[in-house]
Amino acid sequence: QVQLVESGGGLVQPGGSLRLSCAASGRIFSINTMRWYRQAPGKERSLVADITIGGSTNYADSVKGRFTISRDSTRNTLYLQMNTLKPEDTAVYYCNADLKYGSSWYWGQGTQVTVSS
């Protein structure tokens, strides 16, 4: 199957930047769309951004213009560049991927992002 391992989370001040990484292993050649979700305490998990094999991207309105999603096929890695971070960006961020065949979604373990002064 597919395993996703995230890194890059941490504590930053408002206005700062972080880059999250998600390393994929397993059936990497079967991966289709990849996504970043986030979940704040007491709130529903929501989509932050996604990127297709062809490179098309989609962003939540709350992060549009500040976050950039990308993928590096040579390293089997998904990235989320987060700029101009706000306290409301504080959440656990999860990497997600679906496959070209089948209906299963795969998730990383989540990485904590805290934006606070």
N, CA, C and O atoms as a Tinker XYZ file with bonds, in Angstrom:
   468  protein
     1  N      0.855000   -1.184000    0.000000    73     2
     2  CA     0.000000    0.000000    0.000000    64     1     3
     3  C      0.893000    1.238000    0.000000    63     2     4     5
     4  O      2.006000    1.216000   -0.525000    81     3
     5  N      0.385000    2.320000    0.599000    73     3     6
     6  CA     1.112000    3.582000    0.633000    64     5     7
     7  C      1.271000    4.023000    2.073000    63     6     8     9
     8  O      0.324000    3.982000    2.858000    81     7
     9  N      2.471000    4.442000    2.409000    73     7    10
    10  CA     2.733000    5.045000    3.705000    64     9    11
    11  C      3.154000    6.492000    3.509000    63    10    12    13
    12  O      3.921000    6.810000    2.601000    81    11
    13  N      2.647000    7.358000    4.366000    73    11    14
    14  CA     2.922000    8.779000    4.294000    64    13    15
    15  C      3.500000    9.235000    5.629000    63    14    16    17
    16  O      2.917000    8.990000    6.685000    81    15
    17  N      4.639000    9.892000    5.572000    73    15    18
    18  CA     5.316000   10.363000    6.770000    64    17    19
    19  C      5.545000   11.857000    6.649000    63    18    20    21
    20  O      6.204000   12.322000    5.719000    81    19
    21  N      5.000000   12.603000    7.592000    73    19    22
    22  CA     5.065000   14.052000    7.554000    64    21    23
    23  C      6.188000   14.582000    8.423000    63    22    24    25
    24  O      6.618000   13.934000    9.378000    81    23
    25  N      6.653000   15.767000    8.077000    73    23    26
    26  CA     7.648000   16.461000    8.873000    64    25    27
    27  C      7.534000   17.955000    8.596000    63    26    28    29
    28  O      6.891000   18.365000    7.630000    81    27
    29  N      8.150000   18.753000    9.433000    73    27    30
    30  CA     8.222000   20.188000    9.208000    64    29    31
    31  C      7.339000   21.031000   10.089000    63    30    32    33
    32  O      7.439000   22.258000   10.065000    81    31
    33  N      6.472000   20.409000   10.871000    73    31    34
    34  CA     5.625000   21.170000   11.764000    64    33    35
    35  C      6.425000   21.778000   12.904000    63    34    36    37
    36  O      7.571000   21.404000   13.153000    81    35
    37  N      5.797000   22.719000   13.587000    73    35    38
    38  CA     6.468000   23.357000   14.698000    64    37    39
    39  C      5.750000   24.602000   15.146000    63    38    40    41
    40  O      4.599000   24.844000   14.783000    81    39
    41  N      6.447000   25.389000   15.943000    73    39    42
    42  CA     5.921000   26.633000   16.499000    64    41    43
    43  C      6.532000   27.816000   15.771000    63    42    44    45
    44  O      7.753000   27.925000   15.661000    81    43
    45  N      5.677000   28.699000   15.274000    73    43    46
    46  CA     6.133000   29.908000   14.597000    64    45    47
    47  C      5.302000   31.091000   15.057000    63    46    48    49
    48  O      4.183000   30.930000   15.543000    81    47
    49  N      5.864000   32.279000   14.899000    73    47    50
    50  CA     5.141000   33.499000   15.219000    64    49    51
    51  C      4.235000   33.905000   14.065000    63    50    52    53
    52  O      4.500000   33.547000   12.918000    81    51
    53  N      3.171000   34.647000   14.354000    73    51    54
    54  CA     2.341000   35.162000   13.267000    64    53    55
    55  C      3.181000   35.912000   12.237000    63    54    56    57
    56  O      4.079000   36.680000   12.583000    81    55
    57  N      2.870000   35.674000   10.972000    73    55    58
    58  CA     3.632000   36.261000    9.892000    64    57    59
    59  C      4.801000   35.422000    9.435000    63    58    60    61
    60  O      5.410000   35.717000    8.406000    81    59
    61  N      5.123000   34.391000   10.174000    73    59    62
    62  CA     6.230000   33.530000    9.829000    64    61    63
    63  C      5.859000   32.493000    8.787000    63    62    64    65
    64  O      4.743000   32.478000    8.269000    81    63
    65  N      6.820000   31.622000    8.490000    73    63    66
    66  CA     6.648000   30.612000    7.451000    64    65    67
    67  C      7.094000   29.244000    7.940000    63    66    68    69
    68  O      7.964000   29.125000    8.802000    81    67
    69  N      6.486000   28.228000    7.377000    73    67    70
    70  CA     6.879000   26.842000    7.576000    64    69    71
    71  C      6.692000   26.099000    6.269000    63    70    72    73
    72  O      5.840000   26.458000    5.456000    81    71
    73  N      7.485000   25.068000    6.069000    73    71    74
    74  CA     7.272000   24.168000    4.953000    64    73    75
    75  C      7.091000   22.756000    5.476000    63    74    76    77
    76  O      7.986000   22.192000    6.106000    81    75
    77  N      5.929000   22.195000    5.209000    73    75    78
    78  CA     5.640000   20.829000    5.577000    64    77    79
    79  C      6.029000   19.893000    4.443000    63    78    80    81
    80  O      5.880000   20.224000    3.267000    81    79
    81  N      6.527000   18.726000    4.811000    73    79    82
    82  CA     6.888000   17.707000    3.844000    64    81    83
    83  C      6.155000   16.419000    4.164000    63    82    84    85
    84  O      5.878000   16.121000    5.325000    81    83
    85  N      5.845000   15.660000    3.131000    73    83    86
    86  CA     5.186000   14.371000    3.273000    64    85    87
    87  C      5.882000   13.393000    2.347000    63    86    88    89
    88  O      5.749000   13.483000    1.126000    81    87
    89  N      6.619000   12.465000    2.921000    73    87    90
    90  CA     7.342000   11.470000    2.143000    64    89    91
    91  C      6.486000   10.235000    1.960000    63    90    92    93
    92  O      5.993000    9.666000    2.933000    81    91
    93  N      6.308000    9.819000    0.718000    73    91    94
    94  CA     5.486000    8.663000    0.390000    64    93    95
    95  C      6.360000    7.456000    0.073000    63    94    96    97
    96  O      7.426000    7.578000   -0.531000    81    95
    97  N      5.888000    6.300000    0.493000    73    95    98
    98  CA     6.571000    5.052000    0.179000    64    97    99
    99  C      5.533000    3.972000   -0.080000    63    98   100   101
   100  O      4.361000    4.129000    0.264000    81    99
   101  N      5.967000    2.880000   -0.685000    73    99   102
   102  CA     5.058000    1.809000   -1.042000    64   101   103
   103  C      4.691000    1.883000   -2.510000    63   102   104   105
   104  O      5.563000    1.968000   -3.374000    81   103
   105  N      3.395000    1.851000   -2.791000    73   103   106
   106  CA     2.899000    1.899000   -4.167000    64   105   107
   107  C      2.884000    3.334000   -4.682000    63   106   108   109
   108  O      1.835000    3.874000   -5.033000    81   107
   109  N      4.066000    3.939000   -4.718000    73   107   110
   110  CA     4.155000    5.350000   -5.057000    64   109   111
   111  C      3.724000    5.640000   -6.491000    63   110   112   113
   112  O      3.235000    6.731000   -6.786000    81   111
   113  N      3.902000    4.675000   -7.374000    73   111   114
   114  CA     3.529000    4.896000   -8.767000    64   113   115
   115  C      2.028000    4.812000   -8.989000    63   114   116   117
   116  O      1.545000    5.122000  -10.078000    81   115
   117  N      1.298000    4.402000   -7.984000    73   115   118
   118  CA    -0.154000    4.342000   -8.068000    64   117   119
   119  C     -0.827000    5.565000   -7.474000    63   118   120   121
   120  O     -2.051000    5.680000   -7.537000    81   119
   121  N     -0.067000    6.473000   -6.903000    73   119   122
   122  CA    -0.634000    7.646000   -6.257000    64   121   123
   123  C     -1.250000    8.579000   -7.290000    63   122   124   125
   124  O     -0.665000    8.845000   -8.340000    81   123
   125  N     -2.426000    9.061000   -6.973000    73   123   126
   126  CA    -3.143000    9.982000   -7.839000    64   125   127
   127  C     -3.070000   11.396000   -7.245000    63   126   128   129
   128  O     -2.006000   12.016000   -7.243000    81   127
   129  N     -4.174000   11.890000   -6.754000    73   127   130
   130  CA    -4.193000   13.207000   -6.138000    64   129   131
   131  C     -3.609000   13.150000   -4.728000    63   130   132   133
   132  O     -3.803000   12.173000   -4.005000    81   131
   133  N     -2.903000   14.194000   -4.353000    73   131   134
   134  CA    -2.405000   14.321000   -2.994000    64   133   135
   135  C     -2.975000   15.587000   -2.378000    63   134   136   137
   136  O     -3.242000   16.563000   -3.079000    81   135
   137  N     -3.157000   15.567000   -1.074000    73   135   138
   138  CA    -3.854000   16.638000   -0.385000    64   137   139
   139  C     -3.238000   16.924000    0.977000    63   138   140   141
   140  O     -2.582000   16.074000    1.578000    81   139
   141  N     -3.464000   18.123000    1.436000    73   139   142
   142  CA    -3.211000   18.485000    2.815000    64   141   143
   143  C     -4.542000   18.833000    3.475000    63   142   144   145
   144  O     -5.305000   19.653000    2.965000    81   143
   145  N     -4.804000   18.209000    4.596000    73   143   146
   146  CA    -5.930000   18.538000    5.450000    64   145   147
   147  C     -5.400000   19.090000    6.767000    63   146   148   149
   148  O     -4.226000   18.929000    7.099000    81   147
   149  N     -6.281000   19.740000    7.502000    73   147   150
   150  CA    -5.922000   20.177000    8.841000    64   149   151
   151  C     -7.125000   20.069000    9.760000    63   150   152   153
   152  O     -8.274000   20.108000    9.320000    81   151
   153  N     -6.835000   19.934000   11.037000    73   151   154
   154  CA    -7.886000   19.822000   12.026000    64   153   155
   155  C     -7.466000   20.536000   13.304000    63   154   156   157
   156  O     -6.470000   20.176000   13.931000    81   155
   157  N     -8.228000   21.537000   13.674000    73   155   158
   158  CA    -8.011000   22.245000   14.922000    64   157   159
   159  C     -8.833000   21.574000   16.016000    63   158   160   161
   160  O     -9.818000   20.900000   15.715000    81   159
   161  N     -8.448000   21.744000   17.276000    73   159   162
   162  CA    -9.186000   21.119000   18.371000    64   161   163
   163  C    -10.668000   21.479000   18.347000    63   162   164   165
   164  O    -11.030000   22.653000   18.256000    81   163
   165  N    -11.518000   20.463000   18.429000    73   163   166
   166  CA   -12.951000   20.677000   18.450000    64   165   167
   167  C    -13.571000   21.018000   17.119000    63   166   168   169
   168  O    -14.767000   21.301000   17.055000    81   167
   169  N    -12.796000   21.001000   16.057000    73   167   170
   170  CA   -13.311000   21.345000   14.741000    64   169   171
   171  C    -13.180000   20.177000   13.777000    63   170   172   173
   172  O    -12.400000   19.250000   13.996000    81   171
   173  N    -13.948000   20.242000   12.721000    73   171   174
   174  CA   -13.936000   19.206000   11.700000    64   173   175
   175  C    -12.676000   19.307000   10.848000    63   174   176   177
   176  O    -12.191000   20.401000   10.559000    81   175
   177  N    -12.164000   18.163000   10.456000    73   175   178
   178  CA   -11.043000   18.130000    9.535000    64   177   179
   179  C    -11.459000   18.737000    8.205000    63   178   180   181
   180  O    -12.523000   18.405000    7.683000    81   179
   181  N    -10.647000   19.612000    7.653000    73   179   182
   182  CA   -10.999000   20.308000    6.430000    64   181   183
   183  C     -9.838000   20.305000    5.450000    63   182   184   185
   184  O     -8.672000   20.213000    5.834000    81   183
   185  N    -10.185000   20.408000    4.192000    73   183   186
   186  CA    -9.180000   20.420000    3.127000    64   185   187
   187  C     -8.461000   21.757000    3.091000    63   186   188   189
   188  O     -9.092000   22.814000    3.109000    81   187
   189  N     -7.148000   21.703000    3.042000    73   187   190
   190  CA    -6.323000   22.894000    2.902000    64   189   191
   191  C     -5.975000   23.131000    1.440000    63   190   192   193
   192  O     -6.150000   24.234000    0.922000    81   191
   193  N     -5.483000   22.095000    0.782000    73   191   194
   194  CA    -5.072000   22.197000   -0.612000    64   193   195
   195  C     -4.912000   20.811000   -1.195000    63   194   196   197
   196  O     -4.692000   19.842000   -0.468000    81   195
   197  N     -5.022000   20.718000   -2.510000    73   195   198
   198  CA    -4.745000   19.457000   -3.182000    64   197   199
   199  C     -4.023000   19.715000   -4.492000    63   198   200   201
   200  O     -4.010000   20.834000   -5.006000    81   199
   201  N     -3.426000   18.664000   -5.019000    73   199   202
   202  CA    -2.690000   18.765000   -6.274000    64   201   203
   203  C     -2.832000   17.456000   -7.028000    63   202   204   205
   204  O     -2.661000   16.380000   -6.454000    81   203
   205  N     -3.143000   17.546000   -8.311000    73   203   206
   206  CA    -3.319000   16.370000   -9.140000    64   205   207
   207  C     -2.002000   15.958000   -9.774000    63   206   208   209
   208  O     -0.995000   16.657000   -9.666000    81   207
   209  N     -2.032000   14.804000  -10.440000    73   207   210
   210  CA    -0.842000   14.343000  -11.157000    64   209   211
   211  C     -0.420000   15.371000  -12.199000    63   210   212   213
   212  O      0.773000   15.596000  -12.402000    81   211
   213  N     -1.391000   15.994000  -12.858000    73   211   214
   214  CA    -1.093000   16.988000  -13.864000    64   213   215
   215  C     -0.645000   18.325000  -13.324000    63   214   216   217
   216  O     -0.268000   19.209000  -14.093000    81   215
   217  N     -0.678000   18.490000  -12.013000    73   215   218
   218  CA    -0.202000   19.716000  -11.403000    64   217   219
   219  C     -1.267000   20.743000  -11.099000    63   218   220   221
   220  O     -0.950000   21.831000  -10.618000    81   219
   221  N     -2.524000   20.429000  -11.365000    73   219   222
   222  CA    -3.596000   21.350000  -11.022000    64   221   223
   223  C     -3.739000   21.439000   -9.513000    63   222   224   225
   224  O     -3.667000   20.426000   -8.817000    81   223
   225  N     -3.941000   22.642000   -9.010000    73   223   226
   226  CA    -4.021000   22.858000   -7.574000    64   225   227
   227  C     -5.338000   23.484000   -7.181000    63   226   228   229
   228  O     -6.000000   24.143000   -7.983000    81   227
   229  N     -5.702000   23.269000   -5.941000    73   227   230
   230  CA    -6.912000   23.818000   -5.366000    64   229   231
   231  C     -6.617000   24.198000   -3.925000    63   230   232   233
   232  O     -5.941000   23.457000   -3.212000    81   231
   233  N     -7.120000   25.349000   -3.491000    73   231   234
   234  CA    -6.849000   25.844000   -2.148000    64   233   235
   235  C     -8.126000   26.270000   -1.459000    63   234   236   237
   236  O     -9.055000   26.776000   -2.089000    81   235
   237  N     -8.158000   26.059000   -0.162000    73   235   238
   238  CA    -9.215000   26.638000    0.641000    64   237   239
   239  C     -9.096000   28.154000    0.602000    63   238   240   241
   240  O     -7.994000   28.698000    0.530000    81   239
   241  N    -10.233000   28.828000    0.651000    73   239   242
   242  CA   -10.223000   30.286000    0.582000    64   241   243
   243  C     -9.376000   30.906000    1.692000    63   242   244   245
   244  O     -8.759000   31.953000    1.495000    81   243
   245  N     -9.350000   30.269000    2.839000    73   243   246
   246  CA    -8.647000   30.825000    3.984000    64   245   247
   247  C     -7.132000   30.830000    3.827000    63   246   248   249
   248  O     -6.442000   31.556000    4.542000    81   247
   249  N     -6.604000   30.031000    2.903000    73   247   250
   250  CA    -5.158000   29.954000    2.723000    64   249   251
   251  C     -4.713000   30.418000    1.349000    63   250   252   253
   252  O     -3.513000   30.513000    1.092000    81   251
   253  N     -5.635000   30.703000    0.479000    73   251   254
   254  CA    -5.310000   31.094000   -0.884000    64   253   255
   255  C     -4.439000   32.350000   -0.887000    63   254   256   257
   256  O     -4.743000   33.340000   -0.222000    81   255
   257  N     -3.362000   32.283000   -1.643000    73   255   258
   258  CA    -2.429000   33.390000   -1.706000    64   257   259
   259  C     -1.330000   33.334000   -0.672000    63   258   260   261
   260  O     -0.343000   34.061000   -0.783000    81   259
   261  N     -1.478000   32.486000    0.333000    73   259   262
   262  CA    -0.472000   32.345000    1.380000    64   261   263
   263  C      0.230000   30.998000    1.357000    63   262   264   265
   264  O      1.420000   30.905000    1.657000    81   263
   265  N     -0.509000   29.954000    1.002000    73   263   266
   266  CA     0.031000   28.596000    0.982000    64   265   267
   267  C      0.245000   28.147000   -0.452000    63   266   268   269
   268  O     -0.476000   28.562000   -1.359000    81   267
   269  N      1.238000   27.299000   -0.648000    73   267   270
   270  CA     1.516000   26.708000   -1.949000    64   269   271
   271  C      1.751000   25.216000   -1.790000    63   270   272   273
   272  O      2.620000   24.794000   -1.027000    81   271
   273  N      0.976000   24.423000   -2.511000    73   271   274
   274  CA     1.155000   22.985000   -2.505000    64   273   275
   275  C      1.956000   22.575000   -3.732000    63   274   276   277
   276  O      1.762000   23.128000   -4.815000    81   275
   277  N      2.847000   21.620000   -3.571000    73   275   278
   278  CA     3.649000   21.129000   -4.681000    64   277   279
   279  C      4.019000   19.682000   -4.419000    63   278   280   281
   280  O      3.900000   19.193000   -3.296000    81   279
   281  N      4.463000   19.008000   -5.454000    73   279   282
   282  CA     4.911000   17.631000   -5.308000    64   281   283
   283  C      6.145000   17.407000   -6.148000    63   282   284   285
   284  O      6.268000   17.938000   -7.251000    81   283
   285  N      7.058000   16.617000   -5.617000    73   283   286
   286  CA     8.309000   16.290000   -6.274000    64   285   287
   287  C      8.296000   14.793000   -6.544000    63   286   288   289
   288  O      8.498000   13.988000   -5.634000    81   287
   289  N      8.060000   14.425000   -7.791000    73   287   290
   290  CA     7.951000   13.016000   -8.144000    64   289   291
   291  C      9.268000   12.266000   -7.973000    63   290   292   293
   292  O      9.270000   11.076000   -7.655000    81   291
   293  N     10.383000   12.955000   -8.183000    73   291   294
   294  CA    11.677000   12.299000   -8.068000    64   293   295
   295  C     11.988000   11.892000   -6.637000    63   294   296   297
   296  O     12.743000   10.947000   -6.409000    81   295
   297  N     11.415000   12.593000   -5.680000    73   295   298
   298  CA    11.635000   12.276000   -4.275000    64   297   299
   299  C     10.394000   11.711000   -3.608000    63   298   300   301
   300  O     10.406000   11.430000   -2.409000    81   299
   301  N      9.318000   11.541000   -4.375000    73   299   302
   302  CA     8.067000   11.002000   -3.850000    64   301   303
   303  C      7.598000   11.787000   -2.629000    63   302   304   305
   304  O      7.208000   11.215000   -1.612000    81   303
   305  N      7.644000   13.099000   -2.756000    73   303   306
   306  CA     7.377000   13.959000   -1.621000    64   305   307
   307  C      6.372000   15.045000   -1.974000    63   306   308   309
   308  O      6.438000   15.648000   -3.045000    81   307
   309  N      5.453000   15.282000   -1.070000    73   307   310
   310  CA     4.487000   16.364000   -1.155000    64   309   311
   311  C      4.905000   17.473000   -0.205000    63   310   312   313
   312  O      5.387000   17.206000    0.895000    81   311
   313  N      4.720000   18.710000   -0.628000    73   311   314
   314  CA     5.101000   19.851000    0.189000    64   313   315
   315  C      3.931000   20.805000    0.378000    63   314   316   317
   316  O      3.022000   20.871000   -0.450000    81   315
   317  N      3.971000   21.529000    1.465000    73   315   318
   318  CA     3.071000   22.644000    1.682000    64   317   319
   319  C      3.888000   23.798000    2.229000    63   318   320   321
   320  O      4.303000   23.783000    3.388000    81   319
   321  N      4.117000   24.798000    1.391000    73   319   322
   322  CA     4.795000   26.010000    1.821000    64   321   323
   323  C      3.758000   26.947000    2.404000    63   322   324   325
   324  O      2.812000   27.340000    1.721000    81   323
   325  N      3.933000   27.303000    3.661000    73   323   326
   326  CA     2.979000   28.132000    4.371000    64   325   327
   327  C      3.652000   29.449000    4.733000    63   326   328   329
   328  O      4.610000   29.475000    5.506000    81   327
   329  N      3.150000   30.533000    4.174000    73   327   330
   330  CA     3.674000   31.866000    4.429000    64   329   331
   331  C      2.626000   32.725000    5.111000    63   330   332   333
   332  O      1.436000   32.413000    5.095000    81   331
   333  N      3.088000   33.806000    5.707000    73   331   334
   334  CA     2.206000   34.750000    6.385000    64   333   335
   335  C      1.232000   34.017000    7.295000    63   334   336   337
   336  O      0.019000   34.219000    7.230000    81   335
   337  N      1.779000   33.178000    8.130000    73   335   338
   338  CA     0.953000   32.342000    8.990000    64   337   339
   339  C      0.180000   33.172000   10.008000    63   338   340   341
   340  O      0.664000   34.184000   10.516000    81   339
   341  N     -1.024000   32.718000   10.286000    73   339   342
   342  CA    -1.922000   33.366000   11.225000    64   341   343
   343  C     -2.248000   32.412000   12.368000    63   342   344   345
   344  O     -2.161000   31.196000   12.196000    81   343
   345  N     -2.619000   32.939000   13.525000    73   343   346
   346  CA    -2.992000   32.053000   14.633000    64   345   347
   347  C     -4.083000   31.054000   14.260000    63   346   348   349
   348  O     -4.079000   29.929000   14.760000    81   347
   349  N     -5.006000   31.438000   13.402000    73   347   350
   350  CA    -6.072000   30.540000   13.001000    64   349   351
   351  C     -5.598000   29.394000   12.110000    63   350   352   353
   352  O     -6.369000   28.482000   11.811000    81   351
   353  N     -4.342000   29.434000   11.686000    73   351   354
   354  CA    -3.758000   28.315000   10.957000    64   353   355
   355  C     -3.315000   27.194000   11.889000    63   354   356   357
   356  O     -2.949000   26.113000   11.427000    81   355
   357  N     -3.343000   27.438000   13.177000    73   355   358
   358  CA    -2.940000   26.433000   14.146000    64   357   359
   359  C     -3.826000   25.202000   14.041000    63   358   360   361
   360  O     -5.049000   25.298000   14.150000    81   359
   361  N     -3.212000   24.054000   13.831000    73   359   362
   362  CA    -3.950000   22.807000   13.648000    64   361   363
   363  C     -2.959000   21.666000   13.492000    63   362   364   365
   364  O     -1.755000   21.880000   13.351000    81   363
   365  N     -3.486000   20.460000   13.520000    73   363   366
   366  CA    -2.720000   19.303000   13.090000    64   365   367
   367  C     -2.925000   19.157000   11.592000    63   366   368   369
   368  O     -4.059000   19.110000   11.117000    81   367
   369  N     -1.842000   19.086000   10.860000    73   367   370
   370  CA    -1.894000   18.991000    9.416000    64   369   371
   371  C     -1.623000   17.554000    8.988000    63   370   372   373
   372  O     -0.667000   16.925000    9.440000    81   371
   373  N     -2.484000   17.048000    8.106000    73   371   374
   374  CA    -2.414000   15.668000    7.654000    64   373   375
   375  C     -2.166000   15.599000    6.155000    63   374   376   377
   376  O     -2.795000   16.319000    5.379000    81   375
   377  N     -1.263000   14.746000    5.761000    73   375   378
   378  CA    -1.025000   14.433000    4.360000    64   377   379
   379  C     -1.970000   13.320000    3.928000    63   378   380   381
   380  O     -2.234000   12.389000    4.690000    81   379
   381  N     -2.472000   13.419000    2.713000    73   379   382
   382  CA    -3.427000   12.455000    2.196000    64   381   383
   383  C     -3.119000   12.133000    0.739000    63   382   384   385
   384  O     -2.633000   12.982000   -0.008000    81   383
   385  N     -3.407000   10.904000    0.349000    73   383   386
   386  CA    -3.248000   10.502000   -1.042000    64   385   387
   387  C     -4.261000    9.441000   -1.396000    63   386   388   389
   388  O     -4.578000    8.580000   -0.574000    81   387
   389  N     -4.774000    9.493000   -2.611000    73   387   390
   390  CA    -5.561000    8.402000   -3.146000    64   389   391
   391  C     -4.813000    7.800000   -4.320000    63   390   392   393
   392  O     -3.835000    8.369000   -4.806000    81   391
   393  N     -5.280000    6.645000   -4.772000    73   391   394
   394  CA    -4.589000    5.910000   -5.816000    64   393   395
   395  C     -5.342000    5.985000   -7.133000    63   394   396   397
   396  O     -6.533000    6.295000   -7.175000    81   395
   397  N     -4.614000    5.693000   -8.212000    73   395   398
   398  CA    -5.224000    5.695000   -9.533000    64   397   399
   399  C     -6.286000    4.617000   -9.662000    63   398   400   401
   400  O     -7.243000    4.762000  -10.422000    81   399
   401  N     -6.114000    3.549000   -8.923000    73   399   402
   402  CA    -7.066000    2.441000   -8.930000    64   401   403
   403  C     -7.498000    2.141000   -7.500000    63   402   404   405
   404  O     -6.697000    2.183000   -6.567000    81   403
   405  N     -8.777000    1.838000   -7.356000    73   403   406
   406  CA    -9.317000    1.591000   -6.036000    64   405   407
   407  C     -9.885000    2.851000   -5.431000    63   406   408   409
   408  O     -9.846000    3.920000   -6.040000    81   407
   409  N    -10.414000    2.721000   -4.228000    73   407   410
   410  CA   -11.093000    3.825000   -3.573000    64   409   411
   411  C    -10.496000    4.197000   -2.228000    63   410   412   413
   412  O    -11.045000    5.054000   -1.535000    81   411
   413  N     -9.399000    3.588000   -1.840000    73   411   414
   414  CA    -8.806000    3.842000   -0.534000    64   413   415
   415  C     -8.064000    5.166000   -0.500000    63   414   416   417
   416  O     -7.409000    5.557000   -1.466000    81   415
   417  N     -8.181000    5.841000    0.621000    73   415   418
   418  CA    -7.394000    7.034000    0.912000    64   417   419
   419  C     -6.372000    6.686000    1.982000    63   418   420   421
   420  O     -6.659000    5.918000    2.900000    81   419
   421  N     -5.189000    7.249000    1.860000    73   419   422
   422  CA    -4.114000    7.015000    2.806000    64   421   423
   423  C     -3.759000    8.317000    3.498000    63   422   424   425
   424  O     -3.809000    9.395000    2.905000    81   423
   425  N     -3.399000    8.191000    4.765000    73   423   426
   426  CA    -3.157000    9.363000    5.607000    64   425   427
   427  C     -1.830000    9.261000    6.324000    63   426   428   429
   428  O     -1.394000    8.177000    6.711000    81   427
   429  N     -1.199000   10.397000    6.494000    73   427   430
   430  CA    -0.050000   10.486000    7.369000    64   429   431
   431  C     -0.487000   10.560000    8.817000    63   430   432   433
   432  O     -1.681000   10.576000    9.117000    81   431
   433  N      0.482000   10.605000    9.708000    73   431   434
   434  CA     0.189000   10.598000   11.137000    64   433   435
   435  C     -0.217000   11.972000   11.662000    63   434   436   437
   436  O     -0.743000   12.085000   12.770000    81   435
   437  N      0.021000   12.995000   10.886000    73   435   438
   438  CA    -0.279000   14.352000   11.295000    64   437   439
   439  C      0.922000   15.024000   11.934000    63   438   440   441
   440  O      1.717000   14.386000   12.623000    81   439
   441  N      1.040000   16.315000   11.697000    73   439   442
   442  CA     2.103000   17.104000   12.304000    64   441   443
   443  C      1.512000   18.409000   12.827000    63   442   444   445
   444  O      0.719000   19.061000   12.147000    81   443
   445  N      1.903000   18.777000   14.031000    73   443   446
   446  CA     1.331000   19.944000   14.690000    64   445   447
   447  C      1.966000   21.228000   14.180000    63   446   448   449
   448  O      3.189000   21.355000   14.129000    81   447
   449  N      1.122000   22.169000   13.808000    73   447   450
   450  CA     1.550000   23.517000   13.458000    64   449   451
   451  C      0.896000   24.477000   14.439000    63   450   452   453
   452  O     -0.329000   24.530000   14.544000    81   451
   453  N      1.710000   25.226000   15.150000    73   451   454
   454  CA     1.212000   26.191000   16.113000    64   453   455
   455  C      1.722000   27.571000   15.750000    63   454   456   457
   456  O      2.930000   27.783000   15.638000    81   455
   457  N      0.809000   28.508000   15.566000    73   455   458
   458  CA     1.149000   29.883000   15.229000    64   457   459
   459  C      0.739000   30.750000   16.408000    63   458   460   461
   460  O     -0.448000   30.941000   16.670000    81   459
   461  N      1.716000   31.263000   17.102000    73   459   462
   462  CA     1.446000   32.019000   18.321000    64   461   463
   463  C      2.584000   32.973000   18.609000    63   462   464   465
   464  O      3.745000   32.678000   18.326000    81   463
   465  N      2.242000   34.122000   19.174000    73   463   466
   466  CA     3.238000   35.080000   19.596000    64   465   467
   467  C      3.541000   34.959000   21.076000    63   466   468
   468  O      4.370000   35.704000   21.599000    81   467
